[in-house]
Amino acid sequence: MGKFLSVIVGGAVAVLGLIGLLAWKHEFGVMLKGTVPAMLIFGGVIAVIAGISEIKDEAASKKEEKKEEKK
């Protein structure tokens, strides 16, 4: 019974969301204009940090391999 209830409630919420989107499309557009650039900036910063971390890890593993080869 719980699975069917979650499907019904999920469908009802999706329909309400669609109605709200159609009723407030201008406000939704304004919100997107404000949040999308911020999300792109934060996503870019996270990607740069992840890339730098990967480069550092690769350099450390190469350094470790060279130490093992000398032994």
N, C-alpha and C positions, 0 to 999 in steps of 0.2 A: 504494500500500500504506500509506503514511504517513497518508493521510486516513482510511482505514478504522480504522487503529490508534487514531487520536486520538478517533474516535467511540466505539470500544469502551472505551477507557480513561476517557473522559469519562462514559459511562454507568455504568461500574463505580464511579467516584468518587461520582457522584450517588446511587447506591444505597447505598453505604457511608455517605454523609452522612445520608441519610434514616434508615437503621438507627441511626446514632449519635444523631440528633435524637430518635427515638422512645425510645431507651434512656436518654438523659440529658435528658428534657424539663424536669425541674425545674431542673437546673443551667442549661439554656439560657434558661429564663424569668428566672432570677436575673441572668444575664448581660445579657439585654435590659433588665431594669429598671435596671441600672447604666449601660448604654451609650446607650440612647435619649435620656434627658434631656441627657446631655453632648453628643451629636450635635446635638440641637435647639439647645442654647446656642451651640455653635460655628457652626452653620449660620446662626443668627440674627445673630450678630456679623458673619459674612462678608457677609450680605445688607445689613446696615446700612452697613458699610464700602463695599460696591459702590454703594449708593444715594448716599452722600455724595460719592463719587468722580464719579458721573454728574452730580450737581447742580453740582459744581465745574467739570466739563468744559463743561456747558451754559452756565454763567455766563461762563466764559472765552471760549467761542465767540460769545456775544452781545456781549461786550466787544470782541472782534476785529471783528465785523460793524459795530459803531458806529464804530470807528476807520476802517474802509474807506469807510463812507458819508461821513465828514467830508472825505475826500481828494477 
